[in-house]
Amino acid sequence: MAKKILKRTDSKVATRARRRRRIRKDLNGTAQRPRLCVTKTNTSIVAQLIDDDTGTTPLQLKTPKGKTANVGLATEVGKQVAAQAKAKGISQCVFDRAGNLYHGRVAAVANGAREGGLKF
């Protein structure tokens, strides 16, 4: 009798989308405590503070053009987000990893924001 070969039919994109929906159902950003959403691509990192009540984005930062995002640059983005949030009077936020694993560049943005003074 031949062995059955189990195939994984889900793609990375579908798995991440499912994970993102599962995470987002419990997260909600407000004006006092916006959602810090971190999105990553192969070349850049985008960090946004989002107020879900009004549907606005009071702050958005992206890695500089021409530089490839690595862990060090992601930490700097986190620190810059914290500094600009403090200037706007925001001291707390809710961290949204957008379906990405809390590892590498995503964790570096979170650690940089914490070092900059944001509280999760």
Residue frames as a rotation matrix with the C-alpha (Angstrom) as fourth column:
MET 1
0.581 0.814 0.000 0.00
0.814 -0.581 0.000 0.00
0.000 0.000 -1.000 0.00
ALA 2
-0.209 -0.659 0.723 1.39
0.635 -0.654 -0.412 3.40
0.744 0.373 0.555 -1.00
LYS 3
-0.470 -0.035 -0.882 1.91
0.793 -0.455 -0.405 6.11
-0.387 -0.890 0.241 1.58
LYS 4
0.633 0.682 0.365 -0.28
0.759 -0.640 -0.120 9.14
0.152 0.353 -0.923 1.38
ILE 5
-0.607 -0.788 0.108 1.61
0.764 -0.615 -0.197 12.33
0.221 -0.037 0.975 0.80
LEU 6
0.362 0.709 -0.605 0.14
0.829 -0.542 -0.139 15.24
-0.427 -0.451 -0.784 2.71
LYS 7
-0.404 -0.433 0.806 0.23
0.766 -0.642 0.039 18.48
0.500 0.633 0.591 0.78
ARG 8
-0.367 0.260 -0.893 -0.13
0.566 -0.700 -0.436 21.88
-0.739 -0.665 0.110 2.30
THR 9
-0.015 0.468 0.884 -2.60
0.987 -0.135 0.088 23.72
0.160 0.874 -0.460 0.13
ASP 10
0.860 0.329 -0.389 -2.39
0.421 -0.889 0.179 27.09
-0.287 -0.318 -0.904 1.89
SER 11
0.275 -0.775 0.568 0.01
0.572 -0.344 -0.745 29.65
0.773 0.530 0.349 0.55
LYS 12
-0.615 -0.569 -0.546 2.06
0.783 -0.364 -0.503 32.02
0.087 -0.738 0.670 2.70
VAL 13
-0.865 0.314 0.392 -0.22
-0.209 -0.935 0.287 34.87
0.457 0.166 0.874 1.71
ALA 14
0.119 0.971 -0.209 -3.38
-0.149 0.226 0.963 33.00
0.982 -0.083 0.171 2.74
THR 15
0.109 -0.147 -0.983 -1.83
0.866 0.500 0.021 31.94
0.489 -0.853 0.181 6.04
ARG 16
-0.865 -0.471 -0.171 -0.75
0.497 -0.763 -0.413 35.51
0.064 -0.442 0.895 6.83
ALA 17
-0.588 0.723 0.362 -4.19
-0.370 -0.639 0.674 36.86
0.719 0.263 0.643 5.90
ARG 18
0.328 0.705 -0.629 -5.87
0.280 0.563 0.777 34.36
0.902 -0.431 -0.013 8.21
ARG 19
-0.217 -0.515 -0.829 -3.45
0.959 0.044 -0.279 35.26
0.180 -0.856 0.485 11.02
ARG 20
-0.942 -0.148 0.300 -4.07
0.141 -0.989 -0.044 38.97
0.304 0.001 0.953 10.39
ARG 21
-0.117 0.979 0.168 -7.85
-0.279 -0.194 0.940 38.58
0.953 0.064 0.296 10.69
ARG 22
0.351 0.214 -0.912 -7.45
0.669 0.624 0.404 36.61
0.655 -0.752 0.076 13.91
ILE 23
-0.566 -0.650 -0.507 -5.24
0.824 -0.416 -0.386 39.31
0.040 -0.636 0.771 15.44
ARG 24
-0.902 0.119 0.414 -7.26
0.003 -0.959 0.282 42.32
0.431 0.256 0.865 14.26
LYS 25
0.032 0.992 -0.125 -10.56
0.288 0.111 0.951 41.16
0.957 -0.067 -0.282 15.71
ASP 26
0.432 0.085 -0.898 -9.19
0.893 0.095 0.439 41.91
0.122 -0.992 -0.034 19.20
LEU 27
-0.570 -0.730 -0.377 -7.28
0.749 -0.651 0.127 45.13
-0.338 -0.210 0.917 18.44
ASN 28
0.501 0.681 0.534 -8.79
0.802 -0.597 0.009 48.59
0.325 0.423 -0.846 18.20
GLY 29
-0.630 -0.774 -0.064 -7.00
0.759 -0.596 -0.263 51.93
0.165 -0.215 0.963 18.18
THR 30
0.588 0.770 -0.249 -8.44
0.806 -0.585 0.096 55.07
-0.072 -0.257 -0.964 19.75
ALA 31
0.690 -0.315 0.651 -7.33
0.031 -0.886 -0.462 58.70
0.723 0.339 -0.602 19.80
GLN 32
0.659 -0.440 0.610 -5.66
-0.749 -0.304 0.589 58.27
-0.073 -0.845 -0.530 23.20
ARG 33
-0.094 -0.657 0.748 -4.21
-0.380 0.718 0.583 54.85
-0.920 -0.230 -0.317 22.39
PRO 34
0.452 0.284 -0.846 -3.80
-0.881 -0.008 -0.474 54.39
-0.141 0.959 0.246 18.61
ARG 35
0.838 -0.132 0.529 -2.83
0.158 0.987 -0.004 51.17
-0.522 0.087 0.849 16.90
LEU 36
0.051 -0.896 -0.441 0.83
-0.797 -0.302 0.522 50.89
-0.601 0.325 -0.730 15.84
CYS 37
0.873 0.312 0.373 0.64
-0.010 0.778 -0.628 48.83
-0.487 0.545 0.683 12.66
VAL 38
-0.119 -0.974 -0.192 3.91
-0.586 -0.087 0.806 47.50
-0.802 0.208 -0.561 11.23
THR 39
0.927 0.350 0.136 4.01
-0.069 0.512 -0.856 46.40
-0.369 0.784 0.499 7.60
LYS 40
-0.043 -0.998 -0.037 7.12
-0.372 -0.018 0.928 44.97
-0.927 0.054 -0.370 6.02
THR 41
0.955 0.122 -0.271 8.25
-0.297 0.325 -0.898 44.24
-0.021 0.938 0.347 2.49
ASN 42
0.636 -0.771 0.030 11.54
0.767 0.626 -0.140 42.91
0.090 0.112 0.990 1.21
THR 43
-0.225 -0.788 0.573 12.99
0.714 -0.534 -0.453 46.41
0.663 0.308 0.683 0.98
SER 44
-0.558 0.047 0.828 11.10
-0.304 -0.940 -0.152 48.59
0.772 -0.337 0.539 3.46
ILE 45
-0.570 0.437 -0.695 9.29
0.819 0.371 -0.438 48.85
0.067 -0.819 -0.570 6.77
VAL 46
-0.423 0.526 0.738 6.22
-0.096 -0.836 0.541 51.03
0.901 0.158 0.404 7.28
ALA 47
-0.678 0.239 -0.695 4.98
0.735 0.231 -0.637 51.97
0.008 -0.943 -0.332 10.75
GLN 48
-0.443 0.633 0.635 1.64
-0.004 -0.709 0.705 53.73
0.897 0.310 0.316 11.16
LEU 49
-0.912 0.370 -0.178 -0.29
0.181 -0.027 -0.983 55.01
-0.368 -0.929 -0.042 14.14
ILE 50
-0.693 0.717 0.076 -3.96
0.104 -0.005 0.995 54.49
0.714 0.697 -0.071 13.31
ASP 51
-0.783 0.588 0.201 -7.07
-0.421 -0.264 -0.868 55.81
-0.457 -0.764 0.455 15.08
ASP 52
-0.895 0.429 0.119 -9.79
0.419 0.721 0.552 53.27
0.151 0.544 -0.825 14.23
ASP 53
-0.236 0.854 -0.464 -12.59
0.655 -0.213 -0.725 55.34
-0.718 -0.474 -0.509 15.77
THR 54
0.331 0.333 -0.883 -12.25
-0.278 -0.860 -0.429 58.15
-0.902 0.388 -0.192 13.24
GLY 55
0.742 -0.075 0.666 -10.45
0.567 0.600 -0.564 56.17
-0.358 0.796 0.488 10.55
THR 56
0.884 -0.467 0.034 -7.44
-0.396 -0.783 -0.480 58.49
0.251 0.411 -0.877 10.46
THR 57
0.510 -0.824 -0.246 -3.69
0.817 0.554 -0.161 57.96
0.269 -0.119 0.956 10.44
PRO 58
0.984 -0.084 -0.155 -2.07
-0.015 -0.916 0.402 60.67
-0.175 -0.393 -0.903 12.58
LEU 59
0.230 -0.970 -0.079 1.45
-0.790 -0.233 0.567 59.39
-0.568 -0.067 -0.820 11.92
GLN 60
0.968 -0.021 0.249 3.19
0.152 0.840 -0.520 57.29
-0.198 0.542 0.817 9.26
LEU 61
0.263 -0.942 -0.206 6.88
-0.784 -0.334 0.524 56.55
-0.562 0.024 -0.826 8.80
LYS 62
0.998 -0.040 0.047 8.72
0.060 0.779 -0.624 54.54
-0.012 0.625 0.780 6.18
THR 63
0.266 -0.963 0.034 12.34
0.600 0.193 0.776 53.54
-0.755 -0.186 0.629 5.78
PRO 64
0.116 -0.274 -0.955 14.34
-0.479 -0.857 0.188 56.02
-0.870 0.436 -0.231 3.67
LYS 65
0.962 0.255 -0.095 14.34
-0.186 0.361 -0.914 55.42
-0.199 0.897 0.395 -0.07
GLY 66
0.474 -0.812 -0.340 17.41
-0.553 0.026 -0.833 53.63
0.685 0.583 -0.437 -1.32
LYS 67
-0.563 -0.625 0.541 18.16
-0.817 0.322 -0.478 51.86
0.124 -0.711 -0.692 1.96
THR 68
-0.157 0.470 -0.868 17.24
-0.110 0.866 0.489 48.23
0.982 0.172 -0.084 2.44
ALA 69
0.423 0.430 0.798 15.40
-0.809 -0.217 0.546 47.62
0.408 -0.876 0.256 5.69
ASN 70
-0.264 -0.473 -0.840 17.33
0.153 0.840 -0.521 45.51
0.952 -0.266 -0.150 8.17
VAL 71
0.282 0.418 -0.864 16.98
0.874 0.260 0.410 45.04
0.396 -0.871 -0.292 11.91
GLY 72
-0.558 -0.576 -0.597 19.07
0.769 -0.630 -0.110 48.12
-0.312 -0.520 0.795 12.72
LEU 73
-0.933 0.252 0.257 17.06
-0.054 -0.803 0.593 50.35
0.356 0.540 0.763 10.43
ALA 74
-0.036 0.963 -0.268 13.81
0.361 0.262 0.895 48.89
0.932 -0.065 -0.357 11.77
THR 75
-0.030 -0.059 -0.998 14.90
0.999 -0.036 -0.028 49.82
-0.035 -0.998 0.060 15.31
GLU 76
-0.911 -0.346 -0.224 15.55
0.332 -0.938 0.101 53.38
-0.245 0.018 0.969 14.14
VAL 77
-0.577 0.785 0.225 12.07
-0.005 -0.279 0.960 53.55
0.817 0.553 0.164 12.56
GLY 78
0.190 0.643 -0.742 10.59
0.776 0.365 0.515 52.47
0.601 -0.674 -0.429 15.90
LYS 79
-0.371 -0.416 -0.831 12.52
0.853 -0.507 -0.127 55.17
-0.368 -0.755 0.542 17.75
GLN 80
-0.991 0.014 0.137 11.43
0.057 -0.862 0.505 57.82
0.125 0.508 0.852 15.24
VAL 81
-0.195 0.979 -0.063 7.80
0.300 0.120 0.946 56.75
0.934 0.166 -0.317 15.57
ALA 82
0.156 0.213 -0.965 8.06
0.979 0.099 0.181 57.08
0.134 -0.972 -0.193 19.35
ALA 83
-0.717 -0.509 -0.476 9.67
0.577 -0.816 0.003 60.53
-0.390 -0.273 0.879 19.11
GLN 84
-0.877 0.423 0.227 7.05
-0.110 -0.636 0.764 61.86
0.468 0.645 0.604 16.70
ALA 85
0.013 0.904 -0.428 4.23
0.546 0.352 0.760 60.30
0.837 -0.243 -0.489 18.71
LYS 86
-0.168 -0.155 -0.974 5.52
0.962 -0.243 -0.127 62.00
-0.217 -0.958 0.189 21.87
ALA 87
-0.970 -0.224 -0.100 5.54
0.191 -0.945 0.265 65.31
-0.153 0.237 0.959 19.98
LYS 88
-0.536 0.841 0.072 1.87
-0.187 -0.202 0.961 64.76
0.823 0.502 0.266 19.12
GLY 89
-0.330 0.372 0.868 1.03
-0.937 -0.243 -0.252 63.92
0.117 -0.896 0.429 22.74
ILE 90
0.710 0.523 -0.471 0.67
-0.492 0.848 0.200 60.15
0.504 0.090 0.859 22.29
SER 91
-0.182 -0.804 0.566 2.35
-0.983 0.127 -0.135 58.04
0.036 -0.581 -0.813 24.97
GLN 92
-0.359 0.129 0.924 0.52
-0.267 0.935 -0.235 54.71
-0.894 -0.331 -0.301 24.65
CYS 93
-0.181 0.336 -0.924 -0.39
-0.978 0.036 0.204 52.51
0.102 0.941 0.322 21.71
VAL 94
0.537 0.356 0.765 -1.62
-0.343 0.920 -0.188 49.05
-0.771 -0.161 0.616 20.79
PHE 95
-0.482 -0.825 -0.295 0.86
-0.652 0.114 0.750 46.99
-0.585 0.554 -0.593 18.75
ASP 96
0.716 0.676 0.175 -0.45
-0.303 0.527 -0.794 45.38
-0.629 0.515 0.582 15.57
ARG 97
-0.330 -0.922 0.201 1.99
-0.245 0.290 0.925 43.10
-0.912 0.256 -0.322 13.77
ALA 98
0.125 0.498 -0.858 -0.38
-0.917 -0.272 -0.292 42.78
-0.378 0.823 0.423 10.77
GLY 99
0.936 0.351 -0.036 -0.18
-0.342 0.880 -0.329 39.01
-0.084 0.321 0.943 10.56
ASN 100
0.249 -0.921 -0.301 3.62
-0.413 0.180 -0.893 38.92
0.876 0.347 -0.336 10.55
LEU 101
0.502 -0.184 -0.845 5.47
0.689 0.675 0.263 36.83
0.522 -0.714 0.466 13.08
TYR 102
0.950 -0.211 0.231 6.84
-0.307 -0.773 0.556 38.77
0.061 -0.599 -0.799 16.05
HIS 103
0.503 -0.809 0.305 10.41
0.619 0.583 0.526 38.17
-0.603 -0.075 0.794 14.98
GLY 104
-0.233 -0.724 0.649 13.26
0.971 -0.141 0.191 40.02
-0.046 0.675 0.736 13.33
ARG 105
-0.822 -0.171 0.543 12.35
0.332 -0.919 0.214 43.40
0.463 0.356 0.812 11.84
VAL 106
0.179 0.957 0.230 8.83
0.131 -0.255 0.958 43.48
0.975 -0.142 -0.171 13.31
ALA 107
0.622 -0.027 -0.783 10.18
0.770 0.200 0.605 42.88
0.140 -0.980 0.145 16.82
ALA 108
-0.482 -0.873 -0.073 12.93
0.876 -0.480 -0.050 45.45
0.009 -0.088 0.996 16.19
VAL 109
-0.430 0.428 0.795 10.35
0.106 -0.851 0.515 48.16
0.897 0.306 0.320 15.42
ALA 110
0.660 0.722 -0.205 8.51
0.245 0.052 0.968 47.29
0.710 -0.690 -0.142 18.64
ASN 111
0.321 -0.618 -0.717 11.70
0.944 0.148 0.295 47.36
-0.076 -0.772 0.631 20.70
GLY 112
-0.689 -0.572 0.445 12.74
0.639 -0.769 0.001 50.68
0.342 0.285 0.895 19.16
ALA 113
-0.021 0.780 0.626 9.35
-0.006 -0.626 0.780 52.19
1.000 0.013 0.018 19.97
ARG 114
0.771 0.253 -0.584 9.62
0.530 0.254 0.809 50.96
0.353 -0.934 0.062 23.54
GLU 115
-0.174 -0.921 -0.349 13.14
0.981 -0.193 0.019 52.43
-0.085 -0.339 0.937 23.84
GLY 116
-0.676 -0.046 0.736 11.74
0.347 -0.900 0.263 55.71
0.650 0.433 0.624 22.53
GLY 117
-0.965 0.228 0.129 9.16
-0.223 -0.457 -0.861 55.80
-0.138 -0.860 0.492 25.30
LEU 118
-0.190 0.943 -0.273 5.94
-0.789 0.019 0.614 54.37
0.584 0.332 0.741 23.83
LYS 119
-0.687 0.065 0.724 4.05
-0.533 0.632 -0.563 52.02
-0.494 -0.772 -0.400 26.11
PHE 120
-0.604 0.479 -0.637 2.23
-0.396 0.513 0.762 49.01
0.691 0.713 -0.120 24.67
